[in-house]
């Protein structure tokens, strides 16, 4: 119970600040309407109006919660207004891109560790690739993929993989290099080949680093999938909900889609964390 109280206190403070910010930012509209009507606005009326506007500048927490509830529970999952439907579209691209990014990241990390030329040449390019804003490169990827006849899931997955592979590369390189010289010398005395050193020492030692990087990579992968939906004018996906909400000034819809994306990301990270605990406990690395 004591460990929960600080979390609840911080959450209560955030909600209180959020409500105060909503009253402040939405008050301009209330004062403007009152000035046009030639009336005065009491503090109580101001608070009530700012917390129930249809298109507020900053939706109140209860408005976002209602938008989430209506989007998840208030619609059929096949409805184009359902956040479950749009979430699944984004999640599909996220998982495919995450799988591609993970495989490429692990393969590249193995090559970097075992080949000094790759370490000196490929690694700097991998780092430099992350300096390019994803919003700049996403439209180019979409255009190139469309010219090749690839639309829908694949272009979004490539953008998603672009963001997710770098954390995996960095984490795996660090993990594969984590065994100390004594452990490596021991395997050499057993005349172990490079493949056996990789499978029996380097890969098991890299798993804690891999899982840490996967948690970062899956969150980045979700961001990539959402960004991939923005330049295409997509009609499905959480990115599409953000677009339509911005077009029509539906700020509650925008915030509900943002929170839905955050919930999906948190769920994916929790799943990876659960797999990590099971895997490392069976290896005897955690109790």
N, C-alpha and C positions, 0 to 999 in steps of 0.2 A: 504493500500500500504506500509506503514512504517513497518508493521509486516512481510511483505513478503521480504523486502530488506535484512534483516540480514540472512534469510534462503538462498536467492539467492547468497549472498556474500560467505557464508560458502560453498555452493555447488560449486561455481566457484573456490574457493580455493582448494577444494578436487579434482576437475577435472584437474586443473593446475598441482597439485602435482602428480596426476596419470599419466598425459602425461609425465612429467619430469622423473618419475620413469620408465615408459615404454621405453623412449629413453635410459636411463642409463642401464637398465637390458638387453635390446635387442641389445645394441651396440657391445657386445662381438662377436656375430655372424657376424655382418657387418664388423668389423675390421678383423676377421679371414678370411672372404671371400676376402676382399681386399688384405690381406697379401699373400694369395695363388695366387691371380692374379697379384701381384706385382704392385698395383696401390695405390694411395693416395685417401683418402675419405674426401671430404669437409664437413663442418658442415651441410649445407643444404641437401647434399646427405645422410648424416648420419641420420638426422631427418626423411627424407622421407622413407628411408629403414626400420628404426626401427619401424615406425608406420604402416607399411603395410606388415610385414612378415607373411607368411602363418601359421607358428607354433612358435609364439613368446613366450618368457619366461613369459612376462606380456603383455597381449593384451591391446591395447589402448581403451579408452572409446568408440570411434566410431566403433571399431571392435566388441566389446561386444554388442553394440546397434544393429549392423547389424546382429549378430548371433541371438539375441533375435527376431528381426523382421523376419528373415528368418525362424526361428523355430516356430513362432506363425502365421504369415501371409503368409509365403512363401510355406507352406505345407498344404495338406488336413489334417483335424483334426484326421482322421483315420490312417494317415501315421505313420510308425514307426520312422520317422525323425521329427515328429511334437512335439514341446514342450507342446502343448495343450493335446495331447494324453498321453504323459508321465506324465504331471502334473495331469491329471485326475486319473491316476493309483495311484500316490502317495497321492493325495487328498482323494481318497476313503479309503485307509488304515488310513490316518490321522483322518478323521471324525469318523470312526468306533472306532479307538483306543481312540480318545478324548471322545466319548460318554461312552465307558467302564470306562475309567479313571475317568470321572466326576461322574458317578453313584457310583463307588466304593469309591471315595474320599468323597463324601457327606455322604454316609452310614457310612463310617469309622469315620468321624468327629462327626456324631450324637452319635455313640457308645462311642467315647472317652469323649464327653462332659457329657454324662449321666451315664457313668460307670467308677468309679475311677480305677478299676482293668485294664480296657482297656487303660486308660490314662497312667498308670504306666508301662504297658507291651507292648502294641501295638505301641504307639507313638515312643518310642526309636527305635524299629525295623523299623518303617517307615522311620525314619531319617537315620538309618544305611544303609538301602537299597539304598539310593541315593549316598553313597560313593563308590559303585561298578561301575566301568567304563562301560558304555553301550556297548562299543565295545568289552568288554570281555564277557558280558552276552548274547549279541545278538546271537552269533553262538550257544550257548547252548540252547537257546529258540528255534532256528530254528531246531536243531537236535531233540529235544524232541518232537516238534510239528510234524516233519516229521515221527517220529516213531509211532505217533498216527494217521497218515494218514491225517494230516492237513497241507496243503501247500497253497502258494499264499497269499491271503489277510489276513487270520487269524493270522499267525505268526507275520507279520508286524504290525498288529493292537495290538497285545499283547505287543510288544516292545514299540509301540507308547503309549499305556495305561500306561506302566511302568513309562514312563517319565512324563506323564501328571497328574497322580493321586496325586503325592506329593504336588504340589502347591495348588491343590484343597483342600486337607486335611488340610494343614496349614492355608489357608485362611478361610475355613469354621469353623475350631476350634476357630480361633480368632473372627470370626463374631458371632458364636453362643454364645460365652462368652462375647460379647460386651454389652448386657443389664446390667445396673447397679443394685445394690442391691435394690434400691427403687422401680424400675419397677418390679422386681421379687417378692418383698414383697407385692406389690399392687395386683398382680395376685393371690398370696396365700390367701390374704384376701377375694378374690372372690371365694376361694375354687377351683381354676383351677387345673386340673390334669397336669401331666408332659407332656402328649400329647398336651393339649391345650396351655401350656406354649411354647412348641416347635413350634406349628403351628401359634400361634397368636403373639408371641413376638420374640422368638429366630430366626426363619427363616426370617421374614421380616427385622429384624435388621442385619442379616448376608448378605443380598443381595449385598450391596456395596463391602464387602470383597470378596464375591463369584465372582462377575464380574471381580474384579481386578485379582484374581487368575486364572480365566478362560482365561484371555488374555495371562498370562504367560504359562498356561497349553496348549493352542492350539498351541503356537509356539514350545513348547517342544515336543508336539505330532507330529508335522511335522518333526522335527529333528529325532524323533524315527522312523518314517516311512521311511525316507531316509536311516538311519543307518540299518534298517531291510532289505533293498534291497541290501546292500553291500556284506554280507557274502554268499548270495544265488546265486550270479552270475546272478541276474535278468536281463531280456532282456527288461523290461518295467519299467518305473518310472524314476523320476529325479535322483535317486541313480544310476540307470543303465546308464543314460547319463553321470554321473560323472565317472563311471567305464570305459565305452568305450572310453571316452575322455582321461583318464589317460593311458589306454592301448596303444592308437595310437598317443599320444602326441598332441591331439587336444585341446590346451589350450583355444581357443575361445569357443569351445563347453562346456568345463568345466565351464568357467565363465558365459556363457549364462544360463546354468542349475542352477548355484548358484543364479543368479539374478532372474531367474524364481521362484525358491524356496522362495526367499525373498519377491517377489511380492505376491505369494500365501499366505505367512504368514501374510504380511501386510493386505491383503484383509480379511483374517479370523479375525484378531484383530479388523479391522474396523467394520465388521459385528457384533461382540460381543459388541463393543462400542456403535453401533447404538441401539442394543437391550437393552443395559444398560440404555441409555438415555431415551428411551421410557418407560421402566419398572419403573425406579426411578422417572420419572416425573409424571407418573400416581399414584405412591404411595405418591407423594408430597414431596419427599426427595430432588429433584432438581427443579430449575425453568427454 
